[in-house]
Amino acid sequence: MGISNKEISGLNKYQQPPPNPKPVPEPVPEPNPEPQPIPVPEPIPEPTPEPTPEPKPFPIPEPIPEPTPEPK
């Protein structure tokens, strides 16, 4: 029907490993004659916090008296 595994393993003996690719030399960057100025970011003004109003006193609810069980 096709090539048997035995024939494939026989052919693998004759395959040579791929040659190692030559190392590509990294491009050497040309030296810049004038150094580029580093851009200085503008200072961001801090937002002024809004004056917080005085906290209102939290109303404390009166304690609810527990109902006393009626005597039987």
C-alpha positions in Angstrom: 0.0 0.0 0.0 2.9 2.3 0.7 6.3 2.4 2.2 6.6 0.1 5.2 8.2 1.2 8.5 11.1 -1.1 7.9 11.9 0.7 4.6 11.6 4.1 6.3 14.0 3.1 9.1 16.5 1.9 6.4 16.3 5.2 4.6 16.8 7.1 7.8 20.4 5.7 8.0 21.3 7.6 4.8 19.9 11.0 5.9 22.6 13.4 6.9 21.9 15.9 9.8 21.2 19.4 8.5 24.3 21.6 8.5 24.5 24.0 11.3 23.5 27.5 10.1 26.3 30.0 10.2 26.0 32.4 13.1 24.7 35.7 11.8 26.9 38.6 13.1 24.9 41.2 14.9 24.9 44.5 13.1 27.2 47.0 14.7 25.3 50.2 15.4 27.1 53.3 13.9 28.3 55.6 16.7 26.1 58.8 16.8 28.3 61.9 16.5 25.9 64.0 18.6 24.3 62.5 21.7 20.5 62.7 21.5 19.0 64.7 24.3 16.8 62.7 26.7 13.3 64.2 26.6 12.4 65.4 30.1 8.7 64.8 30.9 6.8 67.7 32.1 6.0 67.5 35.8 2.4 66.6 36.4 0.8 68.9 38.9 -0.6 67.1 41.9 -4.4 67.5 42.1 -5.3 69.7 45.0 -7.5 67.6 47.4 -10.9 69.0 48.0 -11.6 70.2 51.5 -13.4 67.4 53.3 -16.4 68.5 55.3 -16.5 67.6 58.9 -18.0 64.2 59.5 -21.5 64.4 60.7 -22.0 62.6 64.1 -23.5 59.2 63.6 -26.8 59.0 65.4 -26.7 56.3 68.0 -30.0 54.5 68.2 -31.5 54.0 71.6 -31.1 50.5 72.9 -34.3 48.5 72.4 -35.3 46.9 75.8 -35.7 43.2 75.4 -39.2 42.0 76.1 -39.5 40.4 79.4 -41.3 37.0 79.3 -44.7 37.2 80.9 -45.0 35.1 84.0 -47.2 32.0 83.4 
